[in-house]
Amino acid sequence: MSMEAEKEKQDFIRNIVREDLSLGKNNGSIHTRFPPEPNGFLHIGHAKAICIDFGIAEEFGGKCNLRLDDTNPCKEDPIYVQAIEDDVRWLGFDWGPKLFHASDFFDQMFDCAVFLIRKGLAYVCDLNSEELRRTRGTLTEAGIESPFRSRSVDENLRLFNEMREGKYPEGSKTLRAKIDMANPNIIMRDPVMYRILFEAHHRTGDKWKIYPTYDWAHGLEDYFEGITHSICTLEFEIHRPLYDWFLENLELAQRPRQIEFARLNLAFTVMSKRKLLELVQGSYVKGWDDPRLPTIAGMRRRGYSPAAIRNFCDLIGVTKFNSLTDFALLEHCLREDLNKKAPRAMAVLNPIKLVFSNLPDGHVEWLDAINNPEDPSAGTRKVPFSKELYIDADDFREVPPPKYYRLSPGQEVRLRYAYVIKCLEIVKDPVTGEIKEIICSVDSDSKGGNTKDGRKIKGTIHWVSAPLSHCAELRLYEPLFKTEIPDDVPPGGDFKDNLNPDSLKIVKAFLEPSLAKQSPGTIFQFERVGYFCADKDSTPAMPVFNRAATLKDSWSKIENKQKTK
């Protein structure tokens, strides 16, 4: 990493890492991990964590593990595991030759639990989940000690082994750490380490009848993997004393240093896997990769690029303070990236037909069109210009308003990459009065849009050939929720009450013929319309494109206003 690049990223986590490295801690190395639970698809908040965990390790010459915290087989699925791997790779990161799982360490975790039992620091408790909740206490009242807290070491060892063998019903016993039921941190009040679950695990099968809790497993996994810097979101700050207590009482050296940062909160969406799962299972959206969701899979399908997401994560930075990030910033990052990379094409969403009176029937002329003005190396493509074209209905006014520079009766306009044309006549349906077609003339001396006599043409519009265009389905997306904070509901309300009924609009459009067959994930800028991504639902007869973003950049306007203040 160059000195210039290092200076670009200054935040409290990187400063901690720099200090640790300068002091020679951990033999002058850094080893991080990204530890998702395989109980759902990753979302944009996880992308921030991925960029921090993998990015920091990469910047300082260290390693970053991908670890699946698979401690709850009731909610986990191999489909989620594969999706997580795909998402991390798609973002441009690599975890090396070995993928880690919590289940890799189940045997060592069991042995560690036995160690604490032998030290008198863990016991088998017969209280059920409701009794555990009632005896835990509150923020102002101490908890109540379990009547089973005084069991002998030998009895606890016997019961714990019998739990492992499946001799007791689910929910009938737990293994708890013996800490302090009066601790002001409720997390420290004899937390559960193991619970009985008769559930097959997607990796270990039926081997285990007990499974570790996340709190028990998390710190141990970091230790077993040799993690030096355990980077977590702020909600884990209150759990850090427990992780430290476990590792200290297990007498383990070289414990990882946990550092917490603020999670990403994005306006007009939810960042909870539980709520995202509720939307998927309730068919409020069409799967985990629905382009309206903030999942990485959904954003990829919509047309977001890895570079745009990584740049967004860099811009929002790393802080200790929770805040709400404007969705416009994310879209701004996408436009910044796609404007440089996306090839251009023309599409008409609300067509109205033009007919050129001075062209012969069947006339077709193939014209050169620039693929990307931001990238000269992208070259040009051929587009068919014919006697009949489609333009967008918004580009014509029978009675134009002041300063209207598009097509209107008696006025001229430039067709992108083609000619200057003039509106001669309007043909209407005699019954409905709707415009059927507009009769125009072509200035044959204005090829490329330049007039020979030097007259100035202020308006330029896009178009497609009527006989050679291809019909397609365009999916136009708006925010999934109609409020910035969907969870902000009155008592008794539900976040789903704030769903936006207009989050998806499907329209038919006419496209350049070259767009008829595009691989899913191919992204274009439809000139004057927006950025669109070919969808997996496409068929040869009906291509489908998802709108990734409009061309209007509200965030850029916000930035410019702030600069002028």
Phi and psi in degrees as a GROMACS rama.xvg file:
@    title "Ramachandran Plot"
@    xaxis  label "Phi"
@    yaxis  label "Psi"
@TYPE xy
-72.8942  159.783  SER-2
-62.5996  -35.6401  MET-3
-63.9666  -44.1966  GLU-4
-66.6128  -36.6486  ALA-5
-65.5188  -38.3552  GLU-6
-66.5504  -25.1461  LYS-7
-68.0448  -26.4  GLU-8
-118.405  93.039  LYS-9
-118.297  114.977  GLN-10
-150.632  172.259  ASP-11
-66.2664  -30.5205  PHE-12
-70.203  -47.9083  ILE-13
-63.2159  -33.8872  ARG-14
-66.2153  -37.9603  ASN-15
-63.2579  -44.2482  ILE-16
-62.7932  -44.0165  VAL-17
-60.232  -42.1811  ARG-18
-65.5218  -44.3799  GLU-19
-61.3843  -41.0935  ASP-20
-66.6425  -40.0068  LEU-21
-65.8703  -28.4036  SER-22
-87.1418  -1.79909  LEU-23
77.3112  16.9358  GLY-24
-66.4064  151.109  LYS-25
54.4035  36.4966  ASN-26
57.9788  31.4445  ASN-27
70.8446  26.0966  GLY-28
-124.858  166.367  SER-29
-133.383  135.603  ILE-30
-140.047  111.991  HIS-31
-109.903  -178.452  THR-32
-154.256  151.811  ARG-33
-112.266  114.245  PHE-34
-114.689  64.1586  PRO-35
-72.7276  153.497  PRO-36
-87.7156  133.279  GLU-37
-80.852  58.0162  PRO-38
-120.298  20.2729  ASN-39
169.53  177.06  GLY-40
-83.3639  151.614  PHE-41
-73.3868  150.859  LEU-42
-122.605  -176.077  HIS-43
-62.1086  -27.8522  ILE-44
-64.8825  -38.7415  GLY-45
-66.537  -32.5938  HIS-46
-60.2652  -39.5339  ALA-47
-60.9769  -45.9512  LYS-48
-63.9634  -39.9413  ALA-49
-60.5478  -46.463  ILE-50
-63.5531  -34.8396  CYS-51
-72.3633  -51.465  ILE-52
-64.19  -52.055  ASP-53
-75.0406  -38.7233  PHE-54
-63.1357  -44.776  GLY-55
-66.0196  -42.3823  ILE-56
-60.2846  -41.5519  ALA-57
-65.8836  -43.4086  GLU-58
-63.4068  -34.3754  GLU-59
-106.806  20.7564  PHE-60
69.5025  26.0747  GLY-61
-104.795  -160.521  GLY-62
-124.3  153.286  LYS-63
-134.771  126.529  CYS-64
-88.7547  147.192  ASN-65
-97.7663  121.835  LEU-66
-127.097  130.892  ARG-67
-96.4435  114.719  LEU-68
-82.9015  77.0859  ASP-69
-93.6622  64.9794  ASP-70
-97.887  -3.94637  THR-71
-128.944  86.999  ASN-72
-64.3446  -14.9436  PRO-73
-66.2977  -27.6079  CYS-74
-115.916  0.0723388  LYS-75
-100.513  156.418  GLU-76
-153.48  139.557  ASP-77
-57.8022  -25.8599  PRO-78
-60.6022  -39.9894  ILE-79
-67.9664  -37.9363  TYR-80
-59.4518  -48.7251  VAL-81
-63.544  -40.0911  GLN-82
-63.2713  -40.3429  ALA-83
-62.9774  -46.4775  ILE-84
-59.8844  -45.1158  GLU-85
-61.0428  -42.295  ASP-86
-66.8247  -42.5339  ASP-87
-64.9634  -43.6731  VAL-88
-63.1249  -42.5099  ARG-89
-61.6488  -35.7356  TRP-90
-71.0889  -11.3844  LEU-91
102.485  21.2162  GLY-92
-117.032  156.08  PHE-93
-137.386  134.638  ASP-94
-99.441  9.02609  TRP-95
84.4132  -158.13  GLY-96
-77.6741  -14.2715  PRO-97
-130.842  130.592  LYS-98
-96.8344  130.577  LEU-99
-99.3976  150.928  PHE-100
-134.694  149.59  HIS-101
-56.8649  -37.8469  ALA-102
-65.0688  -16.9781  SER-103
-60.9526  -24.9342  ASP-104
-114.091  14.1672  PHE-105
-57.8014  -40.2462  PHE-106
-65.0201  -45.5124  ASP-107
-63.7329  -37.7657  GLN-108
-63.5443  -40.7784  MET-109
-61.8435  -44.3695  PHE-110
-62.7395  -37.6549  ASP-111
-65.7198  -38.0036  CYS-112
-63.327  -41.637  ALA-113
-61.7354  -38.4211  VAL-114
-59.6389  -44.2787  PHE-115
-68.3227  -36.1736  LEU-116
-60.9516  -46.0685  ILE-117
-62.0488  -29.4297  ARG-118
-82.4108  -0.990116  LYS-119
76.2889  22.45  GLY-120
-111.972  11.5383  LEU-121
-151.616  146.979  ALA-122
-147.501  155.01  TYR-123
-85.7833  129.373  VAL-124
-118.424  137.413  CYS-125
-98.267  4.7268  ASP-126
-69.5205  139.068  LEU-127
-80.212  177.876  ASN-128
-61.5671  -38.2803  SER-129
-68.2244  -41.5104  GLU-130
-65.8913  -37.8867  GLU-131
-61.103  -42.7649  LEU-132
-63.777  -43.9795  ARG-133
-69.0797  -29.8868  ARG-134
-92.8234  1.0782  THR-135
-76.2089  -23.371  ARG-136
88.9787  -172.078  GLY-137
-129.42  -175.693  THR-138
-65.914  -23.2706  LEU-139
-110.865  -9.34097  THR-140
-125.39  136.679  GLU-141
-68.3834  156.874  ALA-142
-77.7655  172.217  GLY-143
-107.615  130.054  ILE-144
-65.204  141.772  GLU-145
-66.7367  141.474  SER-146
-65.419  -11.1319  PRO-147
-100.778  8.28208  PHE-148
-68.8306  -24.2292  ARG-149
-95.343  11.7652  SER-150
-58.3431  151.389  ARG-151
-74.552  161.568  SER-152
-58.5746  -44.9521  VAL-153
-63.191  -41.6009  ASP-154
-65.9244  -41.2694  GLU-155
-63.9969  -39.9294  ASN-156
-63.3522  -43.005  LEU-157
-64.0145  -47.8512  ARG-158
-64.5269  -38.8755  LEU-159
-65.4567  -41.6417  PHE-160
-65.6961  -36.6085  ASN-161
-70.1744  -31.9937  GLU-162
-60.9773  -44.9799  MET-163
-61.6748  -34.242  ARG-164
-80.2277  -4.5573  GLU-165
81.627  27.8503  GLY-166
-83.6924  -6.56023  LYS-167
-126.537  149.831  TYR-168
-65.9764  157.336  PRO-169
-57.3357  137.517  GLU-170
79.891  -3.25485  GLY-171
-83.5504  -24.3148  SER-172
-147.012  152.554  LYS-173
-136.157  161.4  THR-174
-103.81  126.802  LEU-175
-120.611  147.692  ARG-176
-76.0085  141.464  ALA-177
-97.2375  97.7377  LYS-178
-118.222  -86.4948  ILE-179
-164.405  110.064  ASP-180
-74.0218  -5.11134  MET-181
-106.515  5.71186  ALA-182
-61.0305  133.511  ASN-183
-62.2972  -24.1493  PRO-184
-87.7107  108.638  ASN-185
-58.5799  -29.3006  ILE-186
-57.7689  -29.8961  ILE-187
-85.773  1.14427  MET-188
-85.5902  82.2021  ARG-189
45.3357  63.0535  ASP-190
-67.3215  153.111  PRO-191
-74.2374  134.853  VAL-192
-105.07  -35.6129  MET-193
-138.341  146.191  TYR-194
-132.481  157.158  ARG-195
-85.0272  125.566  ILE-196
-138.679  119.467  LEU-197
-91.5317  68.7012  PHE-198
-133.329  127.264  GLU-199
-67.0857  139.412  ALA-200
-96.1761  142.078  HIS-201
-67.9174  -11.5869  HIS-202
-115.44  -37.5772  ARG-203
-101.737  -1.67094  THR-204
65.3928  -133.185  GLY-205
-98.0099  16.0067  ASP-206
-60.9341  -39.7426  LYS-207
-108.753  137.428  TRP-208
-107.302  -6.67469  LYS-209
-126.783  147.121  ILE-210
-132.171  141.911  TYR-211
-71.2653  147.954  PRO-212
-75.4654  162.858  THR-213
-60.7978  -41.8785  TYR-214
-62.9525  -36.5515  ASP-215
-73.533  -39.4423  TRP-216
-78.841  -35.3674  ALA-217
-59.0789  -54.0765  HIS-218
-65.9235  -35.0057  GLY-219
-65.4846  -41.1874  LEU-220
-59.6124  -44.71  GLU-221
-57.2201  -42.7083  ASP-222
-67.4223  -47.6985  TYR-223
-61.3846  -33.2624  PHE-224
-85.0267  -6.48017  GLU-225
76.4265  30.7363  GLY-226
-70.5349  133.31  ILE-227
-96.1806  -35.8914  THR-228
-129.903  108.059  HIS-229
-94.291  98.7224  SER-230
-95.0403  121.44  ILE-231
-130.666  168.076  CYS-232
-84.6069  165.581  THR-233
-58.9361  -28.5074  LEU-234
-64.4259  -14.2239  GLU-235
-91.0958  -2.97352  PHE-236
-61.1623  -40.7502  GLU-237
-70.3215  -18.4882  ILE-238
-87.3319  -15.0757  HIS-239
-58.0247  -42.0956  ARG-240
-58.3112  -33.3072  PRO-241
-69.8388  -45.7616  LEU-242
-57.9594  -42.8024  TYR-243
-64.8228  -39.9183  ASP-244
-62.1316  -44.4404  TRP-245
-59.7746  -50.9251  PHE-246
-68.0018  -36.6744  LEU-247
-65.6794  -44.474  GLU-248
-77.9318  -14.6367  ASN-249
-84.1906  -3.57395  LEU-250
60.9628  42.995  GLU-251
-98.1696  133.993  LEU-252
-93.3408  172.584  ALA-253
52.4682  50.9251  GLN-254
-74.3936  147.119  ARG-255
-67.578  151.883  PRO-256
-95.8928  118.609  ARG-257
-90.224  133.071  GLN-258
-129.992  130.729  ILE-259
-108.244  144.636  GLU-260
-133.759  163.562  PHE-261
-73.3757  134.258  ALA-262
-72.9073  166.305  ARG-263
-85.2792  127.341  LEU-264
-117.189  118.122  ASN-265
-111.084  132.591  LEU-266
-63.7516  148.863  ALA-267
66.6446  23.8214  PHE-268
-155.374  173.114  THR-269
-114.363  147.083  VAL-270
-121.145  34.2823  MET-271
-114.393  124.85  SER-272
-62.0001  -32.1727  LYS-273
-63.6208  -42.9166  ARG-274
-73.424  -35.7941  LYS-275
-63.5659  -40.5608  LEU-276
-62.2901  -39.05  LEU-277
-62.2987  -39.5383  GLU-278
-66.914  -39.3055  LEU-279
-69.9936  -50.6905  VAL-280
-67.8221  -28.1267  GLN-281
-87.2244  5.30436  GLY-282
59.2963  28.2342  SER-283
-74.2295  -23.3135  TYR-284
-133.184  170.766  VAL-285
-103.373  69.4386  LYS-286
93.1713  169.836  GLY-287
-64.6526  -24.4998  TRP-288
-99.7181  20.5993  ASP-289
-59.0557  127.405  ASP-290
-62.2014  -9.95451  PRO-291
-83.7108  -15.8059  ARG-292
-82.4205  155.445  LEU-293
-84.386  13.0974  PRO-294
-67.2396  151.238  THR-295
-62.0934  -38.1733  ILE-296
-63.5002  -41.53  ALA-297
-66.573  -40.4384  GLY-298
-68.8847  -37.4081  MET-299
-62.5776  -43.9024  ARG-300
-65.7336  -33.8238  ARG-301
-71.2279  -28.1213  ARG-302
126.258  7.49551  GLY-303
-70.3397  145.748  TYR-304
-103.421  153.979  SER-305
-57.7005  -39.4548  PRO-306
-63.2061  -38.961  ALA-307
-65.3336  -42.1393  ALA-308
-68.6422  -41.5553  ILE-309
-65.8586  -39.0151  ARG-310
-65.5301  -40.2138  ASN-311
-59.0362  -45.5075  PHE-312
-63.2685  -34.921  CYS-313
-67.4729  -40.8596  ASP-314
-67.5334  -39.15  LEU-315
-74.173  -20.9801  ILE-316
73.7329  -173.098  GLY-317
-125.054  117.638  VAL-318
-135.348  175.797  THR-319
-100.551  2.04501  LYS-320
-114.995  129.59  PHE-321
-71.879  138.947  ASN-322
-153.424  169.283  SER-323
-105.85  122.92  LEU-324
-93.2215  133.72  THR-325
-68.7587  129.775  ASP-326
-60.9129  -26.493  PHE-327
-61.4637  -29.8021  ALA-328
-66.743  -40.6924  LEU-329
-62.0627  -44.6229  LEU-330
-66.0769  -35.2876  GLU-331
-60.515  -43.5135  HIS-332
-63.1677  -37.222  CYS-333
-65.1238  -46.9632  LEU-334
-61.6949  -41.1122  ARG-335
-58.3198  -39.7773  GLU-336
-77.334  -48.231  ASP-337
-70.3445  -29.3427  LEU-338
-59.3736  -32.415  ASN-339
-81.8814  -29.1059  LYS-340
-110.204  -32.3381  LYS-341
-73.8611  126.581  ALA-342
-65.8161  150.291  PRO-343
-88.9795  155.447  ARG-344
-156.465  169.326  ALA-345
-117.316  137.857  MET-346
-144.025  141.69  ALA-347
-117.798  118.429  VAL-348
-89.9956  -32.8792  LEU-349
-126.534  79.8115  ASN-350
-75.6422  145.599  PRO-351
-136.028  139.252  ILE-352
-89.4877  136.619  LYS-353
-107.61  139.856  LEU-354
-126.856  127.826  VAL-355
-95.2809  116.797  PHE-356
-70.9688  -23.4238  SER-357
-101.538  18.7609  ASN-358
-115.491  143.977  LEU-359
-71.5157  156.558  PRO-360
-59.237  140.792  ASP-361
79.5777  3.24807  GLY-362
-62.7648  128.455  HIS-363
-138.92  129.25  VAL-364
-131.956  130.806  GLU-365
-96.3818  120.311  TRP-366
-109.986  154.794  LEU-367
-83.3524  134.827  ASP-368
-128.922  139.632  ALA-369
-74.5347  132.49  ILE-370
-75.6457  -38.3834  ASN-371
-159.428  109.08  ASN-372
-64.1538  -18.5772  PRO-373
-82.0392  -12.4431  GLU-374
-138.519  90.6989  ASP-375
-56.9953  -28.3429  PRO-376
-68.8953  -13.1999  SER-377
-71.581  -16.7742  ALA-378
74.9108  -155.519  GLY-379
-129.746  169.949  THR-380
-135.332  166.706  ARG-381
-100.738  133.246  LYS-382
-124.77  139.705  VAL-383
-83.6897  128.94  PRO-384
-108.628  123.942  PHE-385
-129.983  175.935  SER-386
-61.2572  -33.5157  LYS-387
-116.21  130.48  GLU-388
-127.192  163.796  LEU-389
-111.244  135.717  TYR-390
-122.663  167.987  ILE-391
-75.7647  136.02  ASP-392
-58.1352  -27.5006  ALA-393
-69.7357  -13.0372  ASP-394
-93.0822  13.2662  ASP-395
-136.541  136.337  PHE-396
-134.409  125.178  ARG-397
-67.1672  -38.6927  GLU-398
-120.727  95.4368  VAL-399
-73.5357  143.793  PRO-400
-74.3417  169.563  PRO-401
-57.8342  144.975  PRO-402
57.6324  35.0678  LYS-403
-91.9919  115.241  TYR-404
-107.328  16.3423  TYR-405
-101.154  -160.101  ARG-406
-78.6676  136.063  LEU-407
-156.364  164.636  SER-408
-54.5721  128.037  PRO-409
79.0681  -3.94462  GLY-410
-103.634  157.655  GLN-411
-105.935  153.966  GLU-412
-148.998  154.644  VAL-413
-94.6366  131.792  ARG-414
-89.7974  129.284  LEU-415
-52.7252  126.097  ARG-416
67.8724  4.74986  TYR-417
-123.249  -110.458  ALA-418
-131.091  169.166  TYR-419
-86.7467  133.691  VAL-420
-126.552  161.81  ILE-421
-132.693  136.666  LYS-422
-80.0587  123.711  CYS-423
-105.312  -38.6881  LEU-424
-157.021  151.371  GLU-425
-114.816  126.779  ILE-426
-104.149  121.723  VAL-427
-115.136  156.062  LYS-428
-69.2938  125.358  ASP-429
-65.0843  -20.4683  PRO-430
-92.1212  -52.8254  VAL-431
-89.2474  -22.4989  THR-432
80.577  1.42112  GLY-433
-73.8886  149.268  GLU-434
-71.992  123.063  ILE-435
-89.9328  -41.8396  LYS-436
-162.447  162.302  GLU-437
-119.053  124.554  ILE-438
-87.4802  126.984  ILE-439
-131.244  169.924  CYS-440
-121.199  151.88  SER-441
-106.773  131.569  VAL-442
-82.5737  99.8967  ASP-443
-67.0009  -14.1507  SER-444
-91.3036  9.0108  ASP-445
-114.992  29.9866  SER-446
-57.4976  133.446  LYS-447
87.3445  -3.68402  GLY-448
93.8157  4.69426  GLY-449
-105.388  129.691  ASN-450
-86.7404  144.061  THR-451
-71.4026  -33.3952  LYS-452
-86.5719  1.37806  ASP-453
80.8986  7.43251  GLY-454
-66.8889  143.907  ARG-455
-88.3803  130.487  LYS-456
-115.1  113.164  ILE-457
-80.4805  -30.208  LYS-458
-101.447  142.348  GLY-459
-131.012  129.361  THR-460
-127.027  161.851  ILE-461
-98.473  169.865  HIS-462
-165.28  168.608  TRP-463
-143.914  154.653  VAL-464
-67.1023  130.641  SER-465
-66.1269  -48.7019  ALA-466
-75.8543  -22.7955  PRO-467
-109.468  2.79238  LEU-468
-77.1785  166.47  SER-469
-122.154  131.046  HIS-470
-74.5052  139.075  CYS-471
-142.619  161.485  ALA-472
-101.972  125.098  GLU-473
-109.774  132.42  LEU-474
-106.46  114.217  ARG-475
-101.372  121.006  LEU-476
-106.947  140.871  TYR-477
-120.882  170.665  GLU-478
-52.5378  143.573  PRO-479
-66.6431  -27.4391  LEU-480
-118.971  151.716  PHE-481
-91.7088  -2.78302  LYS-482
-124.067  150.389  THR-483
-59.7444  -39.7711  GLU-484
-118.112  93.6921  ILE-485
-59.0136  -27.4057  PRO-486
-76.4343  -8.07339  ASP-487
-81.395  86.8738  ASP-488
-127.245  156.072  VAL-489
-68.6635  164.269  PRO-490
-52.3385  132.979  PRO-491
85.1507  -5.39184  GLY-492
-82.5556  176.541  GLY-493
-138.22  143.634  ASP-494
-58.4891  -27.2622  PHE-495
-70.2402  -15.6942  LYS-496
-63.8798  -20.5065  ASP-497
-96.7636  10.4321  ASN-498
-61.2317  141.446  LEU-499
-87.7106  113.505  ASN-500
-65.9693  -15.6928  PRO-501
-106.892  26.8982  ASP-502
-70.1817  -18.1583  SER-503
-137.355  126.9  LEU-504
-126.687  129.972  LYS-505
-107.822  126.638  ILE-506
-129.776  155.57  VAL-507
-93.712  144.467  LYS-508
-142.859  163.87  ALA-509
-112.167  129.301  PHE-510
-118.778  161.479  LEU-511
-53.2363  146.16  GLU-512
-61.3304  -26.5616  PRO-513
-66.0871  -17.1263  SER-514
-88.9201  1.07607  LEU-515
-64.1453  -35.0493  ALA-516
-126.865  99.2714  LYS-517
-129.727  140.125  GLN-518
-69.0325  142.658  SER-519
-53.6596  135.792  PRO-520
97.5338  -11.4189  GLY-521
-72.3628  131.805  THR-522
-115.713  138.03  ILE-523
-131.277  155.604  PHE-524
-98.8189  113.644  GLN-525
-78.716  113.298  PHE-526
-56.319  131.01  GLU-527
68.2411  8.0743  ARG-528
-119.5  -53.1601  VAL-529
156.105  -175.358  GLY-530
-97.4288  132.752  TYR-531
-132.883  146.088  PHE-532
-122.296  130.137  CYS-533
-63.4267  131.59  ALA-534
-99.6442  156.504  ASP-535
-66.8664  -17.0455  LYS-536
-78.8173  -1.75446  ASP-537
-62.5292  146.332  SER-538
-127.294  163.525  THR-539
-57.4343  -33.4897  PRO-540
-80.8387  -28.5635  ALA-541
-142.499  93.3215  MET-542
-63.4512  147.614  PRO-543
-123.981  131.182  VAL-544
-126.739  136.974  PHE-545
-98.1683  134  ASN-546
-77.2098  117.224  ARG-547
-78.1005  -41.4963  ALA-548
-165.544  154.146  ALA-549
-77.5999  174.363  THR-550
-82.5792  -19.9306  LEU-551
-71.7327  128.92  LYS-552
-114.335  92.6539  ASP-553
-68.5582  -32.317  SER-554
-66.819  -39.5257  TRP-555
-60.6176  -37.6019  SER-556
-67.4272  -38.4838  LYS-557
-61.1835  -45.0965  ILE-558
-60.8159  -44.3644  GLU-559
-64.4173  -38.2049  ASN-560
-63.7277  -41.1096  LYS-561
-65.6674  -36.0134  GLN-562
-68.4208  -28.2485  LYS-563
-86.4332  -8.66082  THR-564
